[in-house]
Amino acid sequence: MTVKEELIKEISQTPDFLIQEVLNFLLFIKNRFKQRVSENKTGDFTDTLASQSFLNFIDDVSSQIPQSEWEKLPSDMSKNLDYYLYGSPKSEE
């Protein structure tokens, strides 16, 4: 199964509110990629992107999200991730 096929399968089993969040993130990343490509004069952007660590990339992206958006996330998100993603029973520990 290709990555695209696996993604389509997962999307078909995902609630609409979560699909909207994933779509927003994908559009954000695509837009950011286009901006970096247009800013890069040397044409070595793909090499630079590949060499950049994933965690640094995530840190960079997350630093651009306003604090007000972070505050909208539930305080127990890490403990009850399955509840928020899939509707599993919520852990009350």
Backbone as a ProteinNet text record, in pm:
[ID]
protein_1_A
[PRIMARY]
MTVKEELIKEISQTPDFLIQEVLNFLLFIKNRFKQRVSENKTGDFTDTLASQSFLNFIDDVSSQIPQSEWEKLPSDMSKNLDYYLYGSPKSEE
[TERTIARY]
85.2	0	89.9	63.6	143.5	104.5	186.5	158.7	28	8.4	-113.7	-237.3	-229.3	-341.8	-369.4	-263.1	-279.2	-343.2	-301.5	-359.6	-508.1	-543.5	-684.3	-766.5	-710.9	-780	-802.7	-699.1	-711.8	-813.1	-812.7	-906.6	-1050.4	-1074.5	-1211.1	-1261.2	-1170.4	-1207.6	-1192	-1176.8	-1146.3	-1263.3	-1293.1	-1401.6	-1372.1	-1478.7	-1465	-1385.1	-1404.2	-1333	-1181.6	-1139.4	-996.8	-943.6	-1024	-984.9	-963.5	-1049.1	-1033.9	-900.9	-862.6	-735.3	-617.6	-625	-517.7	-508.4	-623.2	-624.3	-561.2	-596.6	-537.1	-385.7	-339	-195.5	-127.5	-187.6	-130.4	-121.8	-227.6	-226	-120.7	-106	-4.7	135.4	162.3	293.8	320.4	220.9	239	268.7	197.1	219.3	358.5	398.2	532	640.2	619.9	714.5	725.9	613.2	614.4	689.3	668.1	737.1	887.3	928.7	1072.8	1135.4	1064	1115.6	1131.4	1032.3	1040.3	1148.2	1176.4	1279.6	1420	1430.3	1561.7	1612.4	1725.6	1782.1	1874.6	1929.1	2029.8	1970.9	1847.9	1787.4	1821.9	1891.3	1929.9	1831.7	1710.4	1613.8	1584.9	1570	1536.3	1647.3	1773.7	1884.2	1879.9	1850.9	1842.5	1728.4	1614.2	1498.4	1527.5	1593.6	1624.2	1722	1813.1	1912.8	1859.8	1753.5	1696.1	1629.9	1657.1	1598.6	1448.4	1378	1232.8	1190.6	1258.7	1221.6	1242.7	1349.1	1369.1	1258.7	1217.5	1109.4	980	946.4	825.6	834.3	950.5	969.8	947.9	999.6	982.8	835.7	766	623.6	543.3	568.9	491.2	516.3	632.8	659.9	579.7	527.9	448.8	300.1	261.6	121.5	100.6	1.3	-22.5	-56.5	-19.1	-44.8	-194.1	-277.5	-422.3	-471.5	-407.5	-445.2	-401.4	-282.5	-235.4	-328.2	-381.5	-468.4	-602.1	-639.4	-764.6	-754.4	-631.6	-613.5	-648.5	-708.5	-741.9	-615.4	-623.2	-505.8	-467.8	-562.1	-533.1	-513.9	-473.6	-461.9	-366.6	-250.3	-154.4	-205.3	-273.5	-323.3	-443.9	-524.6	-647.6	-649.4	-535.4	-525.5	-623.5	-633.8	-726.4	-871.5	-904	-1039	-1066.3	-971.5	-991.1	-981.3	-901.8	-888.4	-995.9	-1023.8	-1108	-1235.1	-1250.6	-1369.5	-1362.4	-1241.6	-1224.4	-1264.3	-1290.6	-1324.5	-1214.2	-1256	-1162.8	-1101.7	-970.7	-900.3	-918.8	-955.7	-981.7	-875.7	-761	-654.9	-594.9
-117.5	0	123.9	216.6	338.3	430.6	528.8	625.7	698.6	734.8	806.2	719.4	590.9	499.8	482.5	473.5	459.2	584.2	700.2	825.8	833.4	796.3	797.6	702.6	586.7	490.6	550.9	612.9	674.5	788.9	868	979.8	929.2	817.5	764.1	719.4	699.6	652.9	762.1	886.7	996	1093.4	1145.8	1243.8	1371.9	1437.5	1556.5	1668.5	1688.9	1798.4	1776.5	1651.8	1621.4	1633.2	1593.5	1608.9	1756.2	1843.5	1987.5	2037.1	1989.9	2030.2	1982	1859	1803.9	1880.4	1912.9	1990.6	2127.3	2193.2	2324.3	2313.6	2209.6	2190.5	2165.3	2080.8	2050.3	2175.9	2255.3	2378.9	2476.2	2480.4	2566.3	2523.3	2394	2342	2364.8	2341.7	2364.1	2511.1	2600.1	2742.9	2783.1	2730.5	2759.6	2708.2	2590.2	2532.8	2622.8	2668.2	2757.1	2886.6	2941.8	3065.1	3043.5	2934.3	2908	2885	2817.4	2794	2926.5	3013.8	3142.4	3232.8	3218.7	3300.5	3250.2	3123.3	3063.4	3098.6	3162	3205.3	3100.3	3010.3	2916.2	2789.1	2757	2634.6	2511.7	2527.2	2413.5	2392.3	2440	2432.6	2288.7	2198.6	2060.8	1996	2029	1976.3	2033.5	2162.1	2226.9	2167.6	2149.2	2093.2	1952.1	1872.5	1735.2	1730.8	1826.4	1824.9	1883.2	1959.7	2018	1906.8	1902.8	1796.4	1817.6	1708.5	1713.1	1787.4	1763.4	1829.9	1980.6	2024.3	2167.8	2226.9	2152.9	2198.1	2213.6	2113.5	2119.4	2233.8	2252.9	2362.9	2496.8	2509.4	2631.9	2656.8	2553	2566.2	2600.3	2529.6	2552.9	2690.9	2747.3	2881.7	2988.1	2954.9	3050.3	3047.2	2952.6	2941.6	3032.8	3120.3	3213	3139.1	3198.2	3139	3115.3	3201.7	3185.4	3054	3008.8	2881	2764.3	2774.9	2668.5	2655.4	2767.8	2766.6	2698.8	2684.5	2616.9	2465.2	2413	2268.3	2223.1	2106.1	2055.3	2030.9	2055.8	2038.4	1891.2	1801.6	1658.5	1592	1669.1	1618.1	1498.9	1506.2	1395.9	1270	1287.3	1173.1	1108	1187.5	1137.9	1156.6	1140.3	1160.7	1071.9	944.6	854.2	900.4	959.7	1013.1	1125.5	1217.1	1331.7	1293.9	1193.7	1153.6	1054.9	956.5	845.3	827.4	903.5	889.2	773.8	723.1	615.9	667.7	577.2	623.9	713.1	816.1	912.9	857.5	874.8	831.5	936.9	895.1	989.3	982.9	924.4	908.6	1039.1
0	0	0	-90.8	-96.2	18.5	43	148.8	119	-6.9	-45.5	-20.5	-54.5	-32.5	116.8	194.1	338.8	398.9	350.4	397.6	363.2	241.7	200.8	287.8	319.3	406.2	544.9	600.2	732.6	731.1	625.2	614.3	615.2	548.8	543.3	680.5	775.9	909.7	1015.5	972.2	1063.7	1071.8	1191.2	1204.8	1125.6	1081.1	996.8	1063.2	1193.9	1259.6	1255.4	1263.8	1258.8	1116.4	1019.2	878.9	847.4	901	878.4	934.3	1052.2	1111.3	1027	980.2	896.8	765.5	706.4	582.4	604.3	713	743.1	756.2	823.3	840.9	706.9	623.4	492.2	405.9	404.5	325.6	378.3	509.7	570.1	526.1	532	494.3	346.1	261.7	118.1	89.1	155.4	136.5	182.7	295.1	348.1	253.2	198.9	103.6	-19.9	-72.3	-189.4	-158.6	-40.1	-1.7	4	62.2	72.7	-64	-151.7	-286.2	-359	-346.1	-415.7	-355.9	-227.2	-162.8	-194	-226.2	-248.1	-387.9	-393.8	-522.2	-583	-502.2	-551.5	-609.9	-578	-629.1	-547.8	-435.4	-350.9	-236.8	-251.4	-142	-100.6	-196.8	-160.7	-79.7	-109.6	-29.6	111.4	121.7	252.5	333	267.7	335.9	385.9	304.7	343.8	460.6	466	572.4	703.3	696.5	818.1	898.8	1027.1	1107.9	1122.4	1133.1	1145	1271.4	1381	1505.8	1497.5	1431.4	1412.7	1327.3	1226.3	1140	1220.1	1301.2	1383	1483.1	1542.3	1635.8	1566.4	1447	1369	1337.3	1294.9	1262.3	1387	1496.2	1617.7	1676.7	1653.5	1705.3	1630.8	1514.1	1436.9	1473.7	1556.4	1597.8	1718.2	1712.8	1823.7	1953.6	2064.6	2195.6	2216.8	2163.2	2179.9	2119	2012.1	1951.3	2039.2	2099.3	2188.6	2309	2355.8	2473.3	2446	2320.4	2285.1	2299.7	2304.1	2316.9	2458.2	2472.2	2605.6	2687.8	2816.7	2902.9	2919.1	2894.3	2906.7	2770	2670.9	2533.5	2523.7	2587	2574.7	2644.8	2756.2	2831.7	2762.4	2696.1	2634.4	2483	2420	2275.6	2198.5	2237.3	2167.9	2182.3	2296.1	2315.3	2215	2201.1	2112.3	1964.6	1932.1	1791.7	1747.7	1832.5	1789.4	1871.6	1978.2	2060.7	2159	2184.9	2283.6	2421.6	2516.3	2651.3	2708.8	2778.6	2835.7	2963.8	2979.5	3099.4	3207.4	3326.3	3435.9	3544.5	3516	3617.2	3656.7
[MASK]
+++++++++++++++++++++++++++++++++++++++++++++++++++++++++++++++++++++++++++++++++++++++++++++

